[in-house]
Amino acid sequence: MKNGKNIIEILDNRYSAYLEEEGKWLNEGFRNIFIEKEAKRENLKIPVYLMLPKEIRACVDQLLSGEGSLISAVS
């Protein structure tokens, strides 16, 4: 799924500092918050998602909701 890959890339890029410091437990980045590494709401690993900071959870929700384009989510 191209959009799913884009969502993971957006999260990895936007929160790269988090991944390098506090988010080392995610190992491979934000693909680890999804089952089968596919960014779809039904694939979201809820226990892992809930371990993320509130700001990042809000961004994940926005990206998965489909509201707005992915381009606006990057800015």
Number of C-alpha atoms within 10 A of each C-alpha: 8 8 15 18 14 14 23 22 15 20 20 17 15 16 15 14 11 16 19 13 9 10 18 11 11 15 11 12 20 23 21 19 24 20 14 11 15 20 25 18 16 11 13 20 13 12 9 12 17 12 11 17 11 11 9 16 14 12 16 22 13 15 26 18 11 10 11 10 10 16 8 9 15 12 6
